[in-house]
Amino acid sequence: DRGMDPSKVFVWVCFFCNCQRRWLRPAPGCAPDGVESFGTNLQKINRMICVVDDYESQKAMYFKRIWPVYEVFLALTKDIPMDLTFLPPAFQRFCALRPSSKSLGTTDVSNAAATMPEDKISIMNQIARAGGAENVNRQVGRKIKEVLAVVIGRLWMEDD
């Protein structure tokens, strides 16, 4: 429960709320550049939960897509609290195994995909201004390992 009052918890799912395609073709009510405005929305929310499909980052679709990697980087650089949860099949595999730290938190933002090529260009431009791809890979990888350590700690505490 993380000490939160359930009656005061709301979920904003960027996948459903961001009009990413319309950002490329501005429409009424949409910010003209979603890459720039996403950070503003994230700051307003001031908390982020990553819903990850696999605990091994090389296998996780989450880390092969440029938007999620960029979102983690924004949360990190803006000091926004971040948590992580797994989809149920990944959670079951994670609980059954002891993954090595080398299989966790590895990202390669330069090779991350985007449905819209314009998104990748815009995000990579933002990343270049923030110190480059290696900087983002290192910082996002460290943050994911940090968040996973909390998840692992919670699992161990539940066993007591």
N, C-alpha and C positions, 0 to 999 in steps of 0.2 A: 504493500500500500504506500510505501515511501513517505508516510506521515502526511498525506494529503487528504483533505476533506472531499470525498467523492462528489458531493453536491456542488463543489466549486471547480471541478475538473472538466475542461472542455477539450475536444480534439479538433485540430485544424489540419486536414490532410492536404499537403501542398499538391499532390498528384491530382486531386479533385478540384482544388480551388485556384491554382495558377492557370491562367489562360496562355500557356507557353506558345502555342501556335499563333494565337492572335497577337502576341507580343511582336512577332515578326511582321505582321500586317496589322498595325494599330487599329483598334476599334474603340468606340465609346466605352468608357469605364475600365479600359485596360491600360496599364502603363506601357509606354512605347518600347521600353527595354526591360524585359523580365529579369535578365541577369543582374542588372543594377537594382531593380526594385525588390527582388527576392530578399536581399539582405535587410531591407527596411522592414518587410513583413516578418522576417525571422526575429528581428530585434523587438518588434511589438509583442510577439508571442513570448519571447524570452525563455524558451525551453524547446528542446528538440529530442525526439525519440527516433532512432534509426530502426527500421524494421528490416532485418537482414535475412536473406534466404539460405545462407550457409555460413558456418563458422570459419571456414577456410577462405580467406579473401580471394585466393586465386580462382576458386570455384563460384564464389558468390556473384550473382548478377549485379547486386547492389554496387560492388566495387568495379564493375566493368562498364558502368554507365557514368557519364561525366557529371550529370546533375547531382546525384547523391554525393559523389566525392567532393564536388564544389560546395555543396550544402554543409558537409562536415567541416570543411575548411573555413567557411564563413562563421559557423558556430564557434569554432576554435578561436579565430582571430577577433571575434566580437565578444568573447568571454560569455557565451550563452551556454547554460547548463545543458548537458547532453546525456542521454541514456540510450541503451540499446536493448532490443529484444529480437528473438529469433522467431521465424515462422515455425509452427509445431514440429515438422519433420526434422528440421535442422537442430532445434532445441533437443529433441530426443537423441540424435546422433552426438551432439555436443556433450550431453550428460553421460553418455555411454563411453566416450573416448577421453583421452588426455591429449589434446592437440599440442604440437610443439609451438613455441612462440614464433618460429620462423614462418609457420603457416597462417599466422594471425596478423592482421594489420598491414599487409603488403598491398600497396596500390601503385598503379602506373597510369596517372592521369593523362599522359600524352597518348596512350593507346585506348583510353576510355571512349566508348561510343556515345553518339547522340543521334536520336531519330532525325532531328533537323540539323543539317550541316552548319547552318547559321548559328545555332546554339553553341556548338563546339568552338567555332571561331570566336564568338563573344566571350565565352567562359575562358578559353585559353588566353585571350587578351587580358582579362581580369587577373588570371593566374600569373602572367608575365609581369604585370605591374606589382604583384604581391611577392615577387622574388623568384618566380619560375617554377617549373614542374617538379624538379627535385625537392625544392623547399616544401611544396604542397604535399608531395608523396611522403616525405619524412614526417611532417607535422600531423597529417591525417593518420598515418600509420601509428604514430606514438599515441594519438588520442584514442584510436580504436582499441589499442592494447590496454590503455588506461581504463576505458569503459568496460572492456571485457573482464579485466581484473575485478571490477566491482560486481559484475554478473557472476563470476566464478565464486567470489566471496559469499554472495547471497545464497548460491547453491549449497556451498559447504555449511553455512549457518543453518539452512533448512534441515540438514542431516542431524543436527544436535537435538 
